[in-house]
Amino acid sequence: MICYIITFIKIARVITQDRDGPLIMVLPKYIALKPYMNAQQLSHFSNKLLTLKESAFCQIHNEQKSFAEHTERSDKTGRAQDEEETRIARRIVEQEIKKLHEIDAALKRIHNGDYGYCLISGEPIGIAQLLIHPTTEYCTTVKTTM
């Protein structure tokens, strides 16, 4: 795949040559011409995401370990409590798996060079927002209209 950037006064066109012909995307000019984040900032966010990923793996491992340590109780109250604890633990694992997918997507965006840009509008999300939630995919303007 070959990618060309052609700049105009207010917009930039990205033309990607594919097997099916050219695919033209119109992006705001500042995205194509000027980097939004420097290498040090991208490295910081990459490290932060990797730390979050490791934390999610640890949480999943701890919950799975609690499944293995689970003992059967003979009374109804004990069984009901065990079922509730198992349900909560499974929900935690589901949330952590979802978080892992978001982290992997953010790491992929860093690798592709489009981390920090809104997936819909193409505008910068903002460093402050990324510091709070590093897997953010949308800018505040788009998020409020969703």
mmCIF file of the C-alpha atoms, coordinates in Angstrom:
data_MODEL
# 
_entry.id   MODEL 
# 
loop_
_atom_site.group_PDB 
_atom_site.id 
_atom_site.type_symbol 
_atom_site.label_atom_id 
_atom_site.label_alt_id 
_atom_site.label_comp_id 
_atom_site.label_asym_id 
_atom_site.label_entity_id 
_atom_site.label_seq_id 
_atom_site.pdbx_PDB_ins_code 
_atom_site.Cartn_x 
_atom_site.Cartn_y 
_atom_site.Cartn_z 
_atom_site.occupancy 
_atom_site.B_iso_or_equiv 
_atom_site.pdbx_formal_charge 
_atom_site.auth_seq_id 
_atom_site.auth_comp_id 
_atom_site.auth_asym_id 
_atom_site.auth_atom_id 
_atom_site.pdbx_PDB_model_num 
ATOM 1   C CA . MET A 1 1   ? 0.000   0.000   0.000  1.00 0.00 ? 1   MET A CA 1 
ATOM 2   C CA . ILE A 1 2   ? 1.441   3.380   -1.008 1.00 0.00 ? 2   ILE A CA 1 
ATOM 3   C CA . CYS A 1 3   ? 0.389   6.553   0.789  1.00 0.00 ? 3   CYS A CA 1 
ATOM 4   C CA . TYR A 1 4   ? 0.796   10.096  -0.551 1.00 0.00 ? 4   TYR A CA 1 
ATOM 5   C CA . ILE A 1 5   ? -0.068  13.331  1.218  1.00 0.00 ? 5   ILE A CA 1 
ATOM 6   C CA . ILE A 1 6   ? -1.080  16.251  -0.975 1.00 0.00 ? 6   ILE A CA 1 
ATOM 7   C CA . THR A 1 7   ? -1.590  19.535  0.881  1.00 0.00 ? 7   THR A CA 1 
ATOM 8   C CA . PHE A 1 8   ? -3.904  22.360  -0.018 1.00 0.00 ? 8   PHE A CA 1 
ATOM 9   C CA . ILE A 1 9   ? -4.655  25.678  1.679  1.00 0.00 ? 9   ILE A CA 1 
ATOM 10  C CA . LYS A 1 10  ? -7.046  24.466  4.390  1.00 0.00 ? 10  LYS A CA 1 
ATOM 11  C CA . ILE A 1 11  ? -7.122  20.690  4.022  1.00 0.00 ? 11  ILE A CA 1 
ATOM 12  C CA . ALA A 1 12  ? -4.848  17.790  3.330  1.00 0.00 ? 12  ALA A CA 1 
ATOM 13  C CA . ARG A 1 13  ? -5.765  14.854  1.158  1.00 0.00 ? 13  ARG A CA 1 
ATOM 14  C CA . VAL A 1 14  ? -4.376  11.445  1.887  1.00 0.00 ? 14  VAL A CA 1 
ATOM 15  C CA . ILE A 1 15  ? -4.418  9.243   -1.183 1.00 0.00 ? 15  ILE A CA 1 
ATOM 16  C CA . THR A 1 16  ? -3.840  5.570   -0.562 1.00 0.00 ? 16  THR A CA 1 
ATOM 17  C CA . GLN A 1 17  ? -3.283  3.296   -3.530 1.00 0.00 ? 17  GLN A CA 1 
ATOM 18  C CA . ASP A 1 18  ? -4.951  -0.064  -2.981 1.00 0.00 ? 18  ASP A CA 1 
ATOM 19  C CA . ARG A 1 19  ? -5.799  -3.022  -5.223 1.00 0.00 ? 19  ARG A CA 1 
ATOM 20  C CA . ASP A 1 20  ? -9.254  -1.562  -5.802 1.00 0.00 ? 20  ASP A CA 1 
ATOM 21  C CA . GLY A 1 21  ? -7.897  1.860   -6.792 1.00 0.00 ? 21  GLY A CA 1 
ATOM 22  C CA . PRO A 1 22  ? -7.200  5.063   -4.915 1.00 0.00 ? 22  PRO A CA 1 
ATOM 23  C CA . LEU A 1 23  ? -8.867  5.739   -1.586 1.00 0.00 ? 23  LEU A CA 1 
ATOM 24  C CA . ILE A 1 24  ? -9.028  9.446   -0.805 1.00 0.00 ? 24  ILE A CA 1 
ATOM 25  C CA . MET A 1 25  ? -9.504  10.710  2.753  1.00 0.00 ? 25  MET A CA 1 
ATOM 26  C CA . VAL A 1 26  ? -9.764  14.404  3.560  1.00 0.00 ? 26  VAL A CA 1 
ATOM 27  C CA . LEU A 1 27  ? -8.145  15.344  6.867  1.00 0.00 ? 27  LEU A CA 1 
ATOM 28  C CA . PRO A 1 28  ? -7.641  18.669  8.602  1.00 0.00 ? 28  PRO A CA 1 
ATOM 29  C CA . LYS A 1 29  ? -4.372  20.218  7.413  1.00 0.00 ? 29  LYS A CA 1 
ATOM 30  C CA . TYR A 1 30  ? -2.611  20.281  10.778 1.00 0.00 ? 30  TYR A CA 1 
ATOM 31  C CA . ILE A 1 31  ? -2.901  16.504  11.148 1.00 0.00 ? 31  ILE A CA 1 
ATOM 32  C CA . ALA A 1 32  ? -1.080  15.773  7.927  1.00 0.00 ? 32  ALA A CA 1 
ATOM 33  C CA . LEU A 1 33  ? 1.538   18.513  8.189  1.00 0.00 ? 33  LEU A CA 1 
ATOM 34  C CA . LYS A 1 34  ? 2.500   18.876  11.819 1.00 0.00 ? 34  LYS A CA 1 
ATOM 35  C CA . PRO A 1 35  ? 2.912   16.136  14.419 1.00 0.00 ? 35  PRO A CA 1 
ATOM 36  C CA . TYR A 1 36  ? 0.541   16.426  17.357 1.00 0.00 ? 36  TYR A CA 1 
ATOM 37  C CA . MET A 1 37  ? 2.744   14.661  19.916 1.00 0.00 ? 37  MET A CA 1 
ATOM 38  C CA . ASN A 1 38  ? 6.494   14.299  20.066 1.00 0.00 ? 38  ASN A CA 1 
ATOM 39  C CA . ALA A 1 39  ? 8.320   10.993  20.546 1.00 0.00 ? 39  ALA A CA 1 
ATOM 40  C CA . GLN A 1 40  ? 8.722   11.524  24.297 1.00 0.00 ? 40  GLN A CA 1 
ATOM 41  C CA . GLN A 1 41  ? 4.979   12.033  24.770 1.00 0.00 ? 41  GLN A CA 1 
ATOM 42  C CA . LEU A 1 42  ? 4.151   8.984   22.652 1.00 0.00 ? 42  LEU A CA 1 
ATOM 43  C CA . SER A 1 43  ? 6.653   6.955   24.675 1.00 0.00 ? 43  SER A CA 1 
ATOM 44  C CA . HIS A 1 44  ? 5.013   8.131   27.905 1.00 0.00 ? 44  HIS A CA 1 
ATOM 45  C CA . PHE A 1 45  ? 1.562   7.066   26.715 1.00 0.00 ? 45  PHE A CA 1 
ATOM 46  C CA . SER A 1 46  ? 2.897   3.780   25.393 1.00 0.00 ? 46  SER A CA 1 
ATOM 47  C CA . ASN A 1 47  ? 4.478   3.003   28.778 1.00 0.00 ? 47  ASN A CA 1 
ATOM 48  C CA . LYS A 1 48  ? 1.292   4.051   30.564 1.00 0.00 ? 48  LYS A CA 1 
ATOM 49  C CA . LEU A 1 49  ? -0.782  1.758   28.343 1.00 0.00 ? 49  LEU A CA 1 
ATOM 50  C CA . LEU A 1 50  ? 1.626   -1.144  28.857 1.00 0.00 ? 50  LEU A CA 1 
ATOM 51  C CA . THR A 1 51  ? 1.376   -0.652  32.632 1.00 0.00 ? 51  THR A CA 1 
ATOM 52  C CA . LEU A 1 52  ? -2.420  -0.669  32.388 1.00 0.00 ? 52  LEU A CA 1 
ATOM 53  C CA . LYS A 1 53  ? -2.228  -3.826  30.285 1.00 0.00 ? 53  LYS A CA 1 
ATOM 54  C CA . GLU A 1 54  ? -0.048  -5.567  32.859 1.00 0.00 ? 54  GLU A CA 1 
ATOM 55  C CA . SER A 1 55  ? -2.437  -4.491  35.626 1.00 0.00 ? 55  SER A CA 1 
ATOM 56  C CA . ALA A 1 56  ? -5.406  -5.894  33.696 1.00 0.00 ? 56  ALA A CA 1 
ATOM 57  C CA . PHE A 1 57  ? -3.609  -9.218  33.187 1.00 0.00 ? 57  PHE A CA 1 
ATOM 58  C CA . CYS A 1 58  ? -2.847  -9.377  36.941 1.00 0.00 ? 58  CYS A CA 1 
ATOM 59  C CA . GLN A 1 59  ? -6.481  -8.656  37.786 1.00 0.00 ? 59  GLN A CA 1 
ATOM 60  C CA . ILE A 1 60  ? -7.672  -11.398 35.431 1.00 0.00 ? 60  ILE A CA 1 
ATOM 61  C CA . HIS A 1 61  ? -5.126  -13.822 36.900 1.00 0.00 ? 61  HIS A CA 1 
ATOM 62  C CA . ASN A 1 62  ? -6.231  -13.017 40.474 1.00 0.00 ? 62  ASN A CA 1 
ATOM 63  C CA . GLU A 1 63  ? -9.887  -13.528 39.608 1.00 0.00 ? 63  GLU A CA 1 
ATOM 64  C CA . GLN A 1 64  ? -9.130  -16.830 37.878 1.00 0.00 ? 64  GLN A CA 1 
ATOM 65  C CA . LYS A 1 65  ? -7.137  -17.906 40.924 1.00 0.00 ? 65  LYS A CA 1 
ATOM 66  C CA . SER A 1 66  ? -10.140 -17.121 43.112 1.00 0.00 ? 66  SER A CA 1 
ATOM 67  C CA . PHE A 1 67  ? -12.236 -19.395 40.859 1.00 0.00 ? 67  PHE A CA 1 
ATOM 68  C CA . ALA A 1 68  ? -9.760  -22.231 41.439 1.00 0.00 ? 68  ALA A CA 1 
ATOM 69  C CA . GLU A 1 69  ? -9.744  -21.703 45.227 1.00 0.00 ? 69  GLU A CA 1 
ATOM 70  C CA . HIS A 1 70  ? -13.519 -21.790 45.335 1.00 0.00 ? 70  HIS A CA 1 
ATOM 71  C CA . THR A 1 71  ? -14.901 -24.401 47.752 1.00 0.00 ? 71  THR A CA 1 
ATOM 72  C CA . GLU A 1 72  ? -18.434 -25.780 47.723 1.00 0.00 ? 72  GLU A CA 1 
ATOM 73  C CA . ARG A 1 73  ? -20.653 -24.986 50.690 1.00 0.00 ? 73  ARG A CA 1 
ATOM 74  C CA . SER A 1 74  ? -23.426 -27.224 51.824 1.00 0.00 ? 74  SER A CA 1 
ATOM 75  C CA . ASP A 1 75  ? -25.936 -24.661 53.102 1.00 0.00 ? 75  ASP A CA 1 
ATOM 76  C CA . LYS A 1 76  ? -28.170 -22.578 50.817 1.00 0.00 ? 76  LYS A CA 1 
ATOM 77  C CA . THR A 1 77  ? -26.875 -19.264 52.086 1.00 0.00 ? 77  THR A CA 1 
ATOM 78  C CA . GLY A 1 78  ? -23.277 -20.276 51.489 1.00 0.00 ? 78  GLY A CA 1 
ATOM 79  C CA . ARG A 1 79  ? -24.059 -21.497 47.961 1.00 0.00 ? 79  ARG A CA 1 
ATOM 80  C CA . ALA A 1 80  ? -25.934 -18.275 47.166 1.00 0.00 ? 80  ALA A CA 1 
ATOM 81  C CA . GLN A 1 81  ? -22.986 -16.244 48.402 1.00 0.00 ? 81  GLN A CA 1 
ATOM 82  C CA . ASP A 1 82  ? -20.598 -18.352 46.302 1.00 0.00 ? 82  ASP A CA 1 
ATOM 83  C CA . GLU A 1 83  ? -22.751 -17.858 43.213 1.00 0.00 ? 83  GLU A CA 1 
ATOM 84  C CA . GLU A 1 84  ? -22.831 -14.102 43.769 1.00 0.00 ? 84  GLU A CA 1 
ATOM 85  C CA . GLU A 1 85  ? -19.056 -13.938 44.276 1.00 0.00 ? 85  GLU A CA 1 
ATOM 86  C CA . THR A 1 86  ? -18.538 -15.987 41.108 1.00 0.00 ? 86  THR A CA 1 
ATOM 87  C CA . ARG A 1 87  ? -20.878 -13.710 39.148 1.00 0.00 ? 87  ARG A CA 1 
ATOM 88  C CA . ILE A 1 88  ? -19.000 -10.627 40.342 1.00 0.00 ? 88  ILE A CA 1 
ATOM 89  C CA . ALA A 1 89  ? -15.626 -12.203 39.551 1.00 0.00 ? 89  ALA A CA 1 
ATOM 90  C CA . ARG A 1 90  ? -16.777 -13.116 36.025 1.00 0.00 ? 90  ARG A CA 1 
ATOM 91  C CA . ARG A 1 91  ? -18.022 -9.568  35.482 1.00 0.00 ? 91  ARG A CA 1 
ATOM 92  C CA . ILE A 1 92  ? -14.644 -8.211  36.583 1.00 0.00 ? 92  ILE A CA 1 
ATOM 93  C CA . VAL A 1 93  ? -12.871 -10.532 34.144 1.00 0.00 ? 93  VAL A CA 1 
ATOM 94  C CA . GLU A 1 94  ? -15.193 -9.402  31.317 1.00 0.00 ? 94  GLU A CA 1 
ATOM 95  C CA . GLN A 1 95  ? -14.456 -5.746  32.102 1.00 0.00 ? 95  GLN A CA 1 
ATOM 96  C CA . GLU A 1 96  ? -10.709 -6.384  32.196 1.00 0.00 ? 96  GLU A CA 1 
ATOM 97  C CA . ILE A 1 97  ? -10.841 -8.217  28.851 1.00 0.00 ? 97  ILE A CA 1 
ATOM 98  C CA . LYS A 1 98  ? -12.719 -5.253  27.352 1.00 0.00 ? 98  LYS A CA 1 
ATOM 99  C CA . LYS A 1 99  ? -10.067 -2.933  28.803 1.00 0.00 ? 99  LYS A CA 1 
ATOM 100 C CA . LEU A 1 100 ? -7.333  -5.103  27.222 1.00 0.00 ? 100 LEU A CA 1 
ATOM 101 C CA . HIS A 1 101 ? -8.956  -4.713  23.800 1.00 0.00 ? 101 HIS A CA 1 
ATOM 102 C CA . GLU A 1 102 ? -9.111  -0.921  24.253 1.00 0.00 ? 102 GLU A CA 1 
ATOM 103 C CA . ILE A 1 103 ? -5.454  -0.839  25.340 1.00 0.00 ? 103 ILE A CA 1 
ATOM 104 C CA . ASP A 1 104 ? -4.368  -2.948  22.367 1.00 0.00 ? 104 ASP A CA 1 
ATOM 105 C CA . ALA A 1 105 ? -6.289  -0.636  20.017 1.00 0.00 ? 105 ALA A CA 1 
ATOM 106 C CA . ALA A 1 106 ? -4.588  2.415   21.563 1.00 0.00 ? 106 ALA A CA 1 
ATOM 107 C CA . LEU A 1 107 ? -1.144  0.794   21.256 1.00 0.00 ? 107 LEU A CA 1 
ATOM 108 C CA . LYS A 1 108 ? -1.915  0.013   17.620 1.00 0.00 ? 108 LYS A CA 1 
ATOM 109 C CA . ARG A 1 109 ? -2.863  3.669   17.042 1.00 0.00 ? 109 ARG A CA 1 
ATOM 110 C CA . ILE A 1 110 ? 0.474   4.728   18.558 1.00 0.00 ? 110 ILE A CA 1 
ATOM 111 C CA . HIS A 1 111 ? 2.254   2.341   16.214 1.00 0.00 ? 111 HIS A CA 1 
ATOM 112 C CA . ASN A 1 112 ? 0.262   3.616   13.208 1.00 0.00 ? 112 ASN A CA 1 
ATOM 113 C CA . GLY A 1 113 ? 0.890   7.252   14.131 1.00 0.00 ? 113 GLY A CA 1 
ATOM 114 C CA . ASP A 1 114 ? -2.711  8.305   14.699 1.00 0.00 ? 114 ASP A CA 1 
ATOM 115 C CA . TYR A 1 115 ? -2.854  8.095   18.495 1.00 0.00 ? 115 TYR A CA 1 
ATOM 116 C CA . GLY A 1 116 ? -4.399  11.158  20.096 1.00 0.00 ? 116 GLY A CA 1 
ATOM 117 C CA . TYR A 1 117 ? -6.634  12.005  17.142 1.00 0.00 ? 117 TYR A CA 1 
ATOM 118 C CA . CYS A 1 118 ? -10.410 11.576  17.176 1.00 0.00 ? 118 CYS A CA 1 
ATOM 119 C CA . LEU A 1 119 ? -11.450 8.576   15.065 1.00 0.00 ? 119 LEU A CA 1 
ATOM 120 C CA . ILE A 1 120 ? -14.421 10.479  13.632 1.00 0.00 ? 120 ILE A CA 1 
ATOM 121 C CA . SER A 1 121 ? -13.400 14.124  13.260 1.00 0.00 ? 121 SER A CA 1 
ATOM 122 C CA . GLY A 1 122 ? -9.627  13.706  13.059 1.00 0.00 ? 122 GLY A CA 1 
ATOM 123 C CA . GLU A 1 123 ? -9.103  16.534  15.548 1.00 0.00 ? 123 GLU A CA 1 
ATOM 124 C CA . PRO A 1 124 ? -6.618  16.198  18.432 1.00 0.00 ? 124 PRO A CA 1 
ATOM 125 C CA . ILE A 1 125 ? -8.230  14.732  21.546 1.00 0.00 ? 125 ILE A CA 1 
ATOM 126 C CA . GLY A 1 126 ? -6.063  16.724  23.940 1.00 0.00 ? 126 GLY A CA 1 
ATOM 127 C CA . ILE A 1 127 ? -3.188  15.722  26.173 1.00 0.00 ? 127 ILE A CA 1 
ATOM 128 C CA . ALA A 1 128 ? -5.172  16.397  29.360 1.00 0.00 ? 128 ALA A CA 1 
ATOM 129 C CA . GLN A 1 129 ? -7.952  14.028  28.277 1.00 0.00 ? 129 GLN A CA 1 
ATOM 130 C CA . LEU A 1 130 ? -5.436  11.354  27.263 1.00 0.00 ? 130 LEU A CA 1 
ATOM 131 C CA . LEU A 1 131 ? -3.674  11.633  30.624 1.00 0.00 ? 131 LEU A CA 1 
ATOM 132 C CA . ILE A 1 132 ? -7.000  10.936  32.352 1.00 0.00 ? 132 ILE A CA 1 
ATOM 133 C CA . HIS A 1 133 ? -8.115  8.183   29.970 1.00 0.00 ? 133 HIS A CA 1 
ATOM 134 C CA . PRO A 1 134 ? -5.295  7.034   27.659 1.00 0.00 ? 134 PRO A CA 1 
ATOM 135 C CA . THR A 1 135 ? -7.521  4.731   25.592 1.00 0.00 ? 135 THR A CA 1 
ATOM 136 C CA . THR A 1 136 ? -9.829  7.573   24.533 1.00 0.00 ? 136 THR A CA 1 
ATOM 137 C CA . GLU A 1 137 ? -10.807 7.339   20.864 1.00 0.00 ? 137 GLU A CA 1 
ATOM 138 C CA . TYR A 1 138 ? -12.977 10.430  20.451 1.00 0.00 ? 138 TYR A CA 1 
ATOM 139 C CA . CYS A 1 139 ? -12.577 14.148  21.125 1.00 0.00 ? 139 CYS A CA 1 
ATOM 140 C CA . THR A 1 140 ? -14.919 15.867  23.566 1.00 0.00 ? 140 THR A CA 1 
ATOM 141 C CA . THR A 1 141 ? -16.933 17.497  20.770 1.00 0.00 ? 141 THR A CA 1 
ATOM 142 C CA . VAL A 1 142 ? -17.722 14.168  19.096 1.00 0.00 ? 142 VAL A CA 1 
ATOM 143 C CA . LYS A 1 143 ? -18.255 12.372  22.405 1.00 0.00 ? 143 LYS A CA 1 
ATOM 144 C CA . THR A 1 144 ? -20.939 14.868  23.463 1.00 0.00 ? 144 THR A CA 1 
ATOM 145 C CA . THR A 1 145 ? -22.844 14.352  20.215 1.00 0.00 ? 145 THR A CA 1 
ATOM 146 C CA . MET A 1 146 ? -22.829 10.559  20.496 1.00 0.00 ? 146 MET A CA 1 
# 
